[in-house]
């Protein structure tokens, strides 16, 4: 089995690389990929860089260049749901692009012709995640994750995204990954640990909690790989 694990920032993949220790670094497409064997699984870890375009490019490379059969994403997000707090985990049931806007032509936010507003994550991987959380005694929330090429630090913008898409969390890559995997028929799973509340304090909280929340997410992904192995 070939499984890819993505993170958008160095801080998001560092806990993974520190855990596995032995890997081969591959340079491709102006980016860095790390390949290794883990309990019979061929694992490729990728640092995509921030944003939907970079995430979509990296997901495409993982599938077409490295042969990924399943794709997991580990990282951090801003909370929209007030029941989510820093360090909490959320897995995306659905992903949506909150900054996709052709409403002037009568379409709803997040929609393009012949496309989807919401893309569904792989149910089997979500069930593996549920079982992993149960075995670890952790709470894993499921919900809608909204993606856009914006770091949200505005209560008004956050509330608009919540109202428009019924979103639970906000980040900058997930829907790009979901779009590629959905188009190519690759099962995917997007996990986020909360780093901030997407409000006026978001920039400060993000800087303070990026590393700790990244590790929480990465540790969970490693536990999922253990179960999948």
N, C-alpha and C positions, 0 to 999 in steps of 0.2 A: 504494500500500500504506500502511496506517495501523498504526503500531507504537507501543505504549506501553512506557515504561520506568519502573519504580517503584523507590523506595527508602523505607525506613521513617523515616529520620532525615535532618535537614538535611545532616549530614556525608556521607551516602551519595549524595545527589544533587548536592551542590556541585561535584564534579569533572566531572560531566556538563554542568552549566550553564556552568562555566568553559571547557569545551572548545568548546561550540557558540556561546556569547556572545550571539548574536542570537535572541531568542525573544519571544513574547507571553505575558504572565502573565494567567491567568484565575482568578478566584475563583468557586468553586462548592462547595456542600455543606459550607461551613465549612472549606474547604481550598484549597490553591494548586496550580495546574496550569500547565505551561509548554509552549506549542506552537511548533513550528518546522518548517521544511523542510530535509531533508538528503539530497542526491543523489537527489531524486525521491521520497523517503519522507516522509510526514507523521508526525512524531514528537511524542508528548505525554509529557512527563516529569512524574511525580507524586511528591509527598512525602506518604506515607500517614499518618504518625505511627505510634507503636509499638503492636503487638498484633494479634491475629487479627481482631478486629471492625473496627478501622480499616483493616486491609489488605483485608478483604473489601468494605467500603464503597467504598474507593478503586478496587479492581479493577472493581466494578460500574459506577461512574461512568465509568471509562475506556472500558468497553465500550459502555455505553448512551448516554452523553452525548457522548463523543468518538469513538465508532465504531472503537475499537481492534480490529484483526483478528488481532494477535498481541501477547502481553504478555511482557515480559522483566523480571525482578527482579534488582536489583543491591544487594548489601549485605554484611554481615559475619555471622559465626556463631562459636559456640564449638565446639571440636573434641571429639568423642567418640572417634573413631578415633585411636589413639596414633601412627599414621603421618602424621597431619596436624599441621602446625606453623604458627605465625603467618605470615600472608601467603600460605599455600597456597590454591589455588582448588578448590572442589568444586561440581559441578553436580548437582542433584537428579534421580536417576532416578525416585524415588518420594518422596512426602511423607506424613506421618502426624501426627495430633494426639496428642502424648504425654500431655496433661492431660485428655483426654476419658475419663471414667470412669463407666460404668454397670454395672460388674462385679457389683454387688449383685444384678442381675437375670439373671446368668449369661452376660453378653456379655463378650467379650475387651476389653482396654483399646484405646481408639482407635476403637471401633465404635459406631454408632447404627443402629437398625433402618432398613432400606431405604437404608443408606449403605455406604460403603467404609471400610476401615481405611487402605489405601494408595491414593494417587492417582498415576497415572503421568504424567510430563512428556511433552511432545510429542517424539517420536523424531526428526523432521526437524530441529527446533531443536537437539536434543542432537548430531546429526551435524554441523550447522553449527558448533557449539561445538567439537567434536573437531577439525574441520578448521582452525578459527581457532587453537586451541592449537598444533596441529602447525606451522602457518605462522609462529607467533611463537616457536617453540621452547620452549613452556611445558608444564608438566605440569598436566593438568586431571583431577582424580579425579571419578568418578561414584559416587553412593551414595544412601543413604536419609537424608533430612533430617527431623528431628523438630521439630515446632512446638508451642509452648505459651505461655500468657500468664504466663510466669515467666522471670526471668533466673536461669539455673542457675549456682550457684557452690558446688556441693557434690559431692565425689567420689562419695558414696553415691548421690545422685540421678542423677548422670551415669551411673554403672554400671547403675542400674536401667533407665534409658532405653535404654542400649546393649543390655542383655540382653533386654528386653521387645520391642524393635522392630528389633533389629540395626542401630541407627542409626549413622551416621558423623559427623553434626554436629547441633547444636541451635541453633534461633533462635526468633523470636516472630511471624513473619508468613506464611511460605511456604505452609503448608497452607491458610490462609484464602484466599490467592490461588488456589491449586490447586482448591479446592472450587468457587469461583465460575466459574473458567474451564472446569472439567470440566462443570459443570452447563449452561453456556451454549455449549459447543462451541468455545471459543477456545483455540488452541494457546498453550502457555505454557512458560517456561523460568525456572528459579530458580537463580541463581548466588550463591555466597557465598565471601568470602575470610575466612580464619580470623583472629580477633582475640584469642582467648583459649582456654584449655583447659577452660572450664566447671568449674573447681576452686576451691579456696579463694582463689587469686590472681586469679580471673577479673575481679573488679571493677577491680583495679589495671591488669591487662593491657589490659582493654577500653578504659579511658580513655587508655592510652598508645598503643595501636595502632589505635584506631577510624579515625582519618583516613588513615593509611597503607594500611590494609587496604581501606578504602572506595575509595581511588584505584585500587588494584590491580584490584578488581572492576569499577569503572567503566571503566577503560581496556580491559578485556577486552570489556565490552558494546559499547563504541564500535567495537572491531575487528570484532565480530560484525555490527554495523550496516553497516560498510564492505563486508563480504562479502555481506550480504543485498542491498545496493544494487547 
